Each structure stands twice: as C-alpha cells, then as structure tokens.
Amino acid sequence: MRIAFNEVRNNKFKSVLLASLFILIIGFLGAVIGVAYGNLYFGLIIAVLFSIIYSLIGYYSGDRMILSMSGAREVTKREFPYLFHTIEGLSIAAGIPKPKAYVIDDSALNAFATGRDPKNASITVTTGLLKKLNRQELEGVIAHEMSHIKNYDVRFMMLTVILVGIIVLLSDFLLRSFWYGGHGDRRGKGNLGIIIILFAVVLAILAPIIGNLIKLAISRKREFLADAHGAILTRYPPGLAGALKKISKDPDPLVDKANKATAHLFISTPFRKKTGIITNLFSTHPPIDERIKRLEEM
C-alpha cells in the first residue's frame, strides 16, 4: 500500500502545478486585453469579472447540468438495493456523507461522480456496469468515485472546466475587440502595432487549445490519484483492476448521452477508443492498461 500513498502524494502535487497554469493564462489574457484597450487595469478587471460570474454559475448549478446532460436519473434503494448498500458502506469507510445514487440506462460499462463538495455529491453508474461487474469489482468502481468526492476532485474538475470556459470567453472577447472594436490607434503604429496585433491574435487562438490540454492533463492525473485512493479505501486493488479489465473489453463503450464537456468525469472514456500519439495527448483518461498495471503492483 506504500505505492498507493506515494501515488496520492505525487499526483496531488502535479495536479496543483497544472491548475496553477490556468491562473497564469487567464491573467496573461487579461493583460493583453488591457494593452489592446490602452489600459492594463481594464483588461485585468474584465478577466476578474468574467472569472467570478462564470465560476459562481458553474459552482452552484454545474452538477445539476451535468446530470441532466448525461440522462442520469435518481434511483431508490428498493430499485437498486446493492448499489445503495455499497455506496453507504464505502461512504462510512471514507468518512463522508452518503452521496446520492443515480443511474444511466445504458449498456456501456461506466460511472462518474459529480458535485461541489462531499455534502453535495452524487455517484452515477450505468445499468450495464451493474449487470456485468461482480461484488468486489463494483465496490472498486464505487470506491474510485468515492475517492473523487472525498479528495474534492469533483470540485477541482468542475472548476477546471470553468477555467477553460473563462479562457475561451476571454480569447473570443480579445479576437472580437480586434476585428470589430476599432482600437487600432491604441495599439501603436507601424511595425510595433502589427507585432502586437499578430501576437494577440495568435494568443487568442492558442489559449483555448492550451487550456484544454491542461484540463485533459489534470483529468488524467486525477484518475491515477482516484485509482490509488480507491485501492486504499477497499484494501483490495484487484477489485478495481478487475473492473477496469472488463471495462477495457467492453464491445460497445459509447455512453449515448456523453459529450466532450462531461467525458473527463467518467471512470473510463465514454467514447469509442482510438489509439495514437495525438489521440493520447487529447485523451481525458490515461491508458487503461497503465492504470491496471499500477493497481496490480500495489
């Protein structure tokens, strides 16, 4: 289990480091907007206001939107008693309030957790997962999702998505200010003005791409962390490893109502699997074989 604790410590550090890059990008975009309008403070104020408003909306309603988009429905103990008992038992072991239980009627094998904190969280599983996994494997999956909640990954990833959205909004604002704003006299004249314009346009185009790459990198790191914590919680790494093996062999892994905005939340990619360097770079999850290998070494 020492390997598992090392995994937790290393991934926490890397995730915080990656998240810090978001703040730098947003601040830099705000500064460039300020330069474009001839007032540095104006750009920074715009960046701060966008960040506060967008963050508040996402923070308080993001989980409900995610559940609605995913087609998840809240279920009762009478309908899925074992799911309820598993969530209840592992929440006690984790020392957090029992999350609400949701189900997606889909044959794919998948699950995710969402919410803003342990008091306002839920765990969602597909009906396919409930049918195909045995007791220990399902406990491994629920422990993985419980770890996301206990470690505040659900809040962390929700805020990460919000930060990417802020970067996209600021980038769009910057581009529109150049195309339609008519602020050419404030950007300088001659070669310097051209250089500033080109730099701002390139930054506005690349910033959302860079932001998404950071978001995906954070998502991959948090999956390793949740695997390690899930193994600690159940004291039985083979349970989750077995579940991931079945998930990796799922002939139809596509979750019908999954989309790019919610894909990083699932325990495994909800889309059809593809391979390749570029595909891995833009993947929301680390290679599932690597996750299984790490679990088997614990």
GIJO-V631880 format. One record per residue. SS is DSSP state (h for helix, s for strand, l for the rest). OMEGA is omega in whole degrees, 0 to 359 (none if undefined). NEAR is the number of other C-alpha atoms within 8 Angstrom. Layout:
ss->SS omega->OMEGA near->NEAR
ss->SS omega->OMEGA near->NEAR
This chain:
ss->l omega->178 near->6
ss->h omega->178 near->6
ss->h omega->181 near->8
ss->h omega->180 near->12
ss->h omega->176 near->10
ss->h omega->178 near->8
ss->h omega->179 near->11
ss->h omega->183 near->11
ss->h omega->182 near->8
ss->h omega->183 near->8
ss->h omega->176 near->12
ss->h omega->180 near->10
ss->h omega->182 near->8
ss->h omega->181 near->9
ss->h omega->178 near->11
ss->h omega->179 near->8
ss->h omega->180 near->8
ss->h omega->180 near->11
ss->h omega->180 near->11
ss->h omega->178 near->8
ss->h omega->178 near->9
ss->h omega->183 near->12
ss->h omega->179 near->8
ss->h omega->181 near->8
ss->h omega->180 near->11
ss->h omega->178 near->12
ss->h omega->180 near->10
ss->h omega->177 near->8
ss->h omega->178 near->15
ss->h omega->179 near->15
ss->h omega->179 near->12
ss->h omega->176 near->11
ss->h omega->178 near->13
ss->h omega->178 near->14
ss->h omega->180 near->11
ss->h omega->181 near->10
ss->l omega->177 near->12
ss->l omega->181 near->8
ss->l omega->183 near->9
ss->h omega->182 near->13
ss->h omega->177 near->8
ss->h omega->180 near->10
ss->h omega->180 near->16
ss->h omega->178 near->13
ss->h omega->177 near->9
ss->h omega->181 near->9
ss->h omega->180 near->13
ss->h omega->181 near->8
ss->h omega->177 near->8
ss->h omega->183 near->10
ss->h omega->183 near->10
ss->h omega->183 near->8
ss->h omega->182 near->8
ss->h omega->182 near->10
ss->h omega->180 near->11
ss->h omega->179 near->8
ss->h omega->181 near->9
ss->h omega->184 near->11
ss->h omega->186 near->12
ss->h omega->181 near->8
ss->h omega->183 near->8
ss->h omega->183 near->11
ss->h omega->179 near->11
ss->h omega->178 near->7
ss->h omega->180 near->8
ss->h omega->180 near->10
ss->h omega->180 near->10
ss->h omega->180 near->8
ss->h omega->184 near->9
ss->h omega->181 near->10
ss->l omega->181 near->8
ss->l omega->177 near->12
ss->s omega->179 near->8
ss->s omega->184 near->8
ss->l omega->182 near->9
ss->l omega->177 near->9
ss->l omega->180 near->9
ss->l omega->182 near->5
ss->l omega->181 near->6
ss->l omega->185 near->9
ss->h omega->184 near->9
ss->h omega->177 near->7
ss->h omega->180 near->9
ss->h omega->182 near->11
ss->h omega->180 near->8
ss->h omega->179 near->10
ss->h omega->181 near->12
ss->h omega->181 near->10
ss->h omega->182 near->8
ss->h omega->176 near->14
ss->h omega->176 near->13
ss->h omega->179 near->10
ss->h omega->181 near->7
ss->h omega->180 near->10
ss->l omega->179 near->6
ss->l omega->177 near->9
ss->l omega->181 near->8
ss->l omega->177 near->8
ss->l omega->174 near->13
ss->s omega->181 near->8
ss->s omega->177 near->13
ss->s omega->180 near->12
ss->s omega->172 near->12
ss->s omega->179 near->12
ss->l omega->184 near->8
ss->l omega->183 near->9
ss->l omega->179 near->10
ss->l omega->179 near->13
ss->l omega->182 near->12
ss->l omega->181 near->15
ss->s omega->174 near->14
ss->s omega->175 near->11
ss->s omega->177 near->15
ss->s omega->182 near->13
ss->s omega->180 near->13
ss->s omega->177 near->13
ss->s omega->182 near->10
ss->l omega->179 near->12
ss->l omega->181 near->7
ss->s omega->185 near->8
ss->s omega->178 near->13
ss->s omega->175 near->11
ss->s omega->182 near->15
ss->s omega->176 near->12
ss->s omega->176 near->12
ss->s omega->177 near->15
ss->h omega->177 near->13
ss->h omega->178 near->12
ss->h omega->181 near->14
ss->h omega->182 near->9
ss->h omega->190 near->6
ss->h omega->185 near->7
ss->l omega->174 near->10
ss->l omega->186 near->6
ss->h omega->183 near->6
ss->h omega->179 near->8
ss->h omega->178 near->13
ss->h omega->177 near->14
ss->h omega->178 near->13
ss->h omega->179 near->17
ss->h omega->180 near->13
ss->h omega->178 near->12
ss->h omega->176 near->14
ss->h omega->181 near->14
ss->h omega->177 near->15
ss->h omega->178 near->14
ss->h omega->175 near->13
ss->h omega->181 near->12
ss->h omega->183 near->15
ss->h omega->181 near->10
ss->l omega->183 near->6
ss->l omega->174 near->11
ss->h omega->182 near->11
ss->h omega->177 near->13
ss->h omega->182 near->12
ss->h omega->182 near->8
ss->h omega->177 near->10
ss->h omega->179 near->12
ss->h omega->177 near->11
ss->h omega->177 near->10
ss->h omega->179 near->10
ss->h omega->180 near->11
ss->h omega->176 near->11
ss->h omega->178 near->13
ss->h omega->178 near->8
ss->h omega->179 near->12
ss->h omega->179 near->14
ss->h omega->180 near->10
ss->h omega->180 near->8
ss->h omega->178 near->14
ss->h omega->178 near->14
ss->h omega->178 near->9
ss->h omega->180 near->8
ss->h omega->179 near->12
ss->h omega->181 near->11
ss->h omega->180 near->9
ss->h omega->178 near->10
ss->h omega->184 near->11
ss->h omega->188 near->7
ss->h omega->188 near->6
ss->l omega->180 near->7
ss->l omega->181 near->7
ss->l omega->184 near->10
ss->h omega->182 near->8
ss->h omega->182 near->6
ss->h omega->184 near->8
ss->l omega->181 near->13
ss->l omega->182 near->8
ss->l omega->176 near->8
ss->h omega->185 near->6
ss->h omega->180 near->6
ss->h omega->179 near->8
ss->h omega->179 near->11
ss->h omega->180 near->9
ss->h omega->180 near->8
ss->h omega->180 near->9
ss->h omega->181 near->10
ss->h omega->180 near->8
ss->h omega->181 near->8
ss->h omega->180 near->11
ss->h omega->179 near->10
ss->h omega->179 near->8
ss->h omega->181 near->10
ss->h omega->180 near->14
ss->h omega->186 near->9
ss->h omega->185 near->8
ss->h omega->178 near->12
ss->h omega->179 near->12
ss->h omega->179 near->8
ss->h omega->179 near->8
ss->h omega->179 near->12
ss->h omega->178 near->9
ss->h omega->177 near->10
ss->h omega->179 near->12
ss->h omega->181 near->11
ss->h omega->178 near->13
ss->h omega->177 near->10
ss->h omega->180 near->11
ss->h omega->181 near->12
ss->h omega->179 near->12
ss->h omega->181 near->12
ss->h omega->177 near->12
ss->h omega->176 near->11
ss->h omega->180 near->12
ss->h omega->180 near->12
ss->h omega->176 near->12
ss->h omega->181 near->12
ss->h omega->180 near->13
ss->h omega->177 near->14
ss->h omega->178 near->17
ss->h omega->177 near->16
ss->h omega->184 near->11
ss->h omega->181 near->10
ss->h omega->186 near->11
ss->l omega->181 near->6
ss->l omega->180 near->9
ss->h omega->180 near->14
ss->h omega->179 near->8
ss->h omega->179 near->12
ss->h omega->178 near->19
ss->h omega->178 near->14
ss->h omega->178 near->9
ss->h omega->180 near->13
ss->h omega->177 near->10
ss->h omega->178 near->9
ss->h omega->179 near->9
ss->h omega->182 near->11
ss->h omega->181 near->7
ss->l omega->180 near->6
ss->l omega->182 near->9
ss->l omega->180 near->4
ss->l omega->186 near->7
ss->l omega->184 near->14
ss->l omega->172 near->9
ss->l omega->193 near->11
ss->l omega->186 near->5
ss->l omega->176 near->7
ss->l omega->176 near->12
ss->l omega->184 near->6
ss->l omega->180 near->6
ss->l omega->184 near->6
ss->l omega->187 near->10
ss->h omega->184 near->12
ss->h omega->182 near->11
ss->h omega->186 near->9
ss->s omega->180 near->12
ss->l omega->175 near->10
ss->l omega->182 near->9
ss->l omega->181 near->12
ss->l omega->179 near->11
ss->l omega->178 near->9
ss->l omega->187 near->8
ss->l omega->176 near->6
ss->l omega->181 near->5
ss->l omega->180 near->6
ss->l omega->183 near->6
ss->h omega->181 near->6
ss->h omega->180 near->6
ss->h omega->179 near->9
ss->h omega->180 near->10
ss->h omega->182 near->7
ss->l omega->181 near->8
ss->l omega->178 near->9
ss->l omega->185 near->11
ss->l omega->174 near->12
ss->l omega->179 near->12
ss->l omega->186 near->7
ss->h omega->177 near->10
ss->h omega->178 near->6
ss->h omega->178 near->8
ss->h omega->179 near->12
ss->h omega->180 near->11
ss->h omega->180 near->8
ss->h omega->179 near->8
ss->h omega->181 near->14
ss->h omega->179 near->9
ss->l omega->182 near->6
ss->l omega->none near->9
